[in-house]
Amino acid sequence: MARKSLQDLSGIASTIARSGPKGSERSAKASAPALGALQGSLASIREIDPSLIDDWGPVDRLEEFTAVNDEVDGEGFVALILSIRDGGQLVPFLVRRAKTEGRFEAIYGRRRLKACRDLGIKVRANVQDVDDATALLAKGLENAARRNLSFYEKARFAEAIQTAGHDASTTRQVLNLSASGLSHLSKVTQNVPQSIGDLVGAAPKSGRPKWTSLADMFAAKKLSEKAASAILRGAGSAMSSDERLDYLLNKAAQREARQVVAGKEVTPVEGVTIKSGKGSLSLSVKKGGTNAAFAQWLDQHLAEIIQKSFDEFTAVNPEDGN
């Protein structure tokens, strides 16, 4: 059977409630908000050995990208395992048949799949034949129904979708974005090194302004990946991802202010550097290189040059010489 396309979505979309127990069969837990985007008939719900299911498509949550997970997410996964252990897997997730006979691909529901794997039980999955574009849309809609992605998670998800070969139009539809919205996300992923995003985490309470500020710092070369990494290593493990982002922004701003206070640095001739700081003026002369002979001459005459310059200065400004 041919896989359904994005244009067929309206005909196969419904709520997760349609595939669950009905009437008096529905438990109290089943009254949770409906989740999922693509739902078929009850005949599509199957029990499958989780070892036959492979992950598919771009990863949509930062906990899959990085070891720096929000502590709430960690507690939520433990709660999910306990809920499935005690009450069973009430909410099926979406899979499609893989090219390899007898295997399936998980379009969404990675956390439920992992929980069932950890418990060693079969999973309840909705098996649908859908194409890549429709599968991506289902993943995006399911996220919107279950828990909205943070701004940075959306940025990484959008990047992953496009890296997988999908165009901007598909990416915008999956994440329900305007052209400018996608542009804002792309600005962050194009300028903030992925390693720094990994160290910060999802930052669920932090929106576009903070991430854009960080992207601007990297774009203007006011902050390097090495410097940002060093700052975050000092953040401490007790901080949440939002606190880590604030910490990085504050420390980077302080660092920039110190650099401004440090003043300018000029090189009038090769090998000679003059640094003007808040509290001092320094001269550095290399004794090697093309101007090595000049350095040797300056070494012999520098004191005399400074004394002469000082005498000339005090002659014009006698009060400053006292």
N, C-alpha and C positions, 0 to 999 in steps of 0.2 A: 504494500500500500504506500502510495506516495506521501511524503511528509507534508503536513499542512503548512501553508505560508503565512506571512504576516497579514496578508489581506483577509485570510480566513479566520482571523482571531475572534471577531465578534460572534461567530457561530459556535465557537467551542469554549468561550469564556463564561464562567459562572462562579459562584462562591464555593468554598471548600465544604460548606454545609451539605451540599448536594451529595457528596460522596461519603458522608459520615452517617452514624446511626440516626434514626428518625423518631419523632414523637417521644414515647415513653422510654425508648431504647437509649436516648441521649442522656449521658450523665451530666452532672453539674459542671465538670471540667470542659465538656464539649460546647458549653455556651460562650467560650472565649471568642474574641473577634475573628471573623472568617479570614482565612489566609489563603493565598495562592491566586494564580491567574488563569491557568489552563486546566479545566476540569472536564472530564468526560462522563460516561455512564458508570454505574457501579461495576460493570463488567471490566472496566479498565483498572480497577483497584486490585492489586495482586500482592501476595506475600512473597518476598524475594530474599534469598540469601545475600547479605550485604557484601560478601566476598565476590559476588558477580557484578557489583556496581562500581563503576569508575567515575571519578570526578570529570566534569566537562566544563569547558569555557573559561572565560576570564574570572578570576577570583573577585568577589564583590565585597568582602569585609576585611578590614585591616588585620584582624586577628589571624587571618590566613597568610598575610604578608610578613608578619613580624612577630618576634618573641615578646615584644613589649605590648602586652594586652592590658586593656582597662580592667581594673579589679572587679568591676561590676559584671563584665562579660564572663569572667572566670567563675564567679558565684552563680551566674545565670546558667552556665553549662552544667554545673553540678546539680542545680535544681531541676534542669531538664532530664538528666539521667535518672534522678530519683522519681520524677513524675512518670516517666515511661516505665520504670521498674515497678512502680506501685499500681499504676492505672492503665498501662499499655500505651502504645503509640496511637493516640486518637486522631492526629492530623497527618494524613499521608503527604508525601512529597512527590515532586514530579521527576520522572525519568523518561528516557526514550531508548529504543533498541539501538545497540551499538552495531558497528559493521561486523564485528566478530560474533558469530552465531552463539546465542545463549547468554550474551553479556548485555549490560545496560549502562547508560550514562546519566548521572545525576545532574539535572538542570538547576534545581535548587533544593535546599534541604540538607546541606552538608552537615549542619550541627545535629540534626535528627539522625542522619546516617551514621555519624561518628558515635553518637550516644548508643545506638542499637549495636554497633560493632563492639563497643566497650562492654555492653551487657551480654553479648553473644546470642542475640535473638534475631529473628527475621524481621525485615522492615515491611511496612505497608506503603506501597508506592503506586502512584497513578501513572500508568504507562501510556504515553501519547507519541504518535509519529509526527514530529514537528521539525521544521527546518531551523537553521542556526539563528536567523533573524527573529523568528517567533520565540525561540528558546531564550534569546537574550531579553526580549521584551517581557517574557514571563518572569525571568529572574528579577528584572527591575521592578515590575509590578508587585511581586511577592515581597520584596524588600520594603516597598512603600506601605504595604498592608501590615507587615510584622513589626519592623522597627526602621525608621528612617535612617539612612546612612548619614554619617557626619559629613561636613563639607569636604574634609580631606579624604574620607573614604570614597566619596563621589568622584573626587579628582583622580584618585588611583584607579577606580573602576572604569572611568571614562578612558583613561590612558590605556588600560589593559584591553578594553574593547577595541580601540583603534589599532593597538599593536597586533591584535589578532587578525587584523585585516578588514575590519568593518569601517564604513565611512562615517563622516560626521553626522549625517542625517539619521542613521541608525542609532548612533550613540545618543543623540539628543532625544530620540523617541524612547529609548530604553530608560533614560534617566529623567524624562519629562523636562527637558531644558530648552531655553531659548538659545539663539546663536550667541548672544552676549554671555549667557550663563555658562555655556561650554567654554567660551573664551577665558572666562575668569578661572575656571578649573584648570585649563591647559596652562595658564600663566604660572600656576603654582607648581605643577608637575614638571614644567620645562625649566624652572629656576631653582626649586628646592631639591637638593640631592636626595635620592631615594633613601640613602642610608640615614639621613637626618630625619626624614619622615618616619622611618622605622623606629628610630630612637624616641621620637616624640609620642607616636601612637595615634589613635583615632581622634582624640580630642573632641568628644561628642558635643561639648558645650561651646566650642570655639567656631565661629563662622568665618566668612570671607575676609573681613577687615584684618584680622590677625594673621591669617595665612598669606594674604596679599602683602602685608607689611614685611613678613619674613622673605617672601619671594623678591620684593623690591631690594632688600638688603643684599641678597645673593646676586641679583641682576646688576646692581651698581658696584659689585665687588667690595662692598663694605663688610662682608662676612664671607669667610671661606668654609668649605666643608670641614677642614681640619679644625678650625677655630670653633665652629658650632659643635662638633663632636666632643671637643675638650670641655666646652661649657656644659653639655648635657651629661657628661660623665660625672660632673660635680653636682648634679641635681638631686641625687639621692633616690633610692628605690621606693621610698614612701610616697613620693609625689604621684598624683594622677596624671594622665596624659595632658589634660588641660593645664594643670599646674606646670608641667614640663615645658609646654609651649610658652606660657607666660614667663617662666624663668629664662628661657632662651632669648625671648624678645627683650626682656629687661637687661640681661647681661650684655647682649649684643649692642643695645643702645648705650650702655655705660662705656663699653669698649670703644664705640665710635666717638663718644664725647672725649674720652682720654686721648684718642688719636688727634682730635681737633685741637685740644689744649696743647698737645705736644708740638704743634706748630709746623712750620714748613721746613723743607730740606732742599737745598740747591747744590748743584755741582757746576761751579763756574768754569772749571777746566777738568779734564779727565784725571781721575785719581784724587781730586780734592772735593770733599763734602763738607758743607756748612749746615749745621742743624740749629734751628732756632726754636727753643722750647719755652715753657712758661717761666722757668726759673734759671735758665742758663743758655749760653751760646757756645757751641763747640765746633772745633775745626778738626777734621780728620784728613790726613794726607798719606796715601799709599807710597811706600818706598820702592815699590816694584812697578813694572809695566812701562808704558811708553814715556811717562813723565817722571821716571825714577831720578833722573839728574836734577830736575826741578825740585823734587822732594828733598834731595840732599842739600841743595842750595838754600831752600826755605828753612831747613833744620838749623842751618848756621846763622841765618839772618832774621828769623821770625821775631825773636825778642826785640831786636833793633827796630823792625818794622812796626811792631805794636807800640813801642815807646814813642817813636816818631809820630805815629797816628794819634796817640794820646796827647802828646804835646800840642799838636795842631788843634785838636778838639778843645783842650782847656784854654787855648789862646782865644778861641771864639766864645767859649762858654766857661769863663773863669769860675763862676759860682758852683758849677758842677764838679770842679776839680778839688774843692775843699773837702 
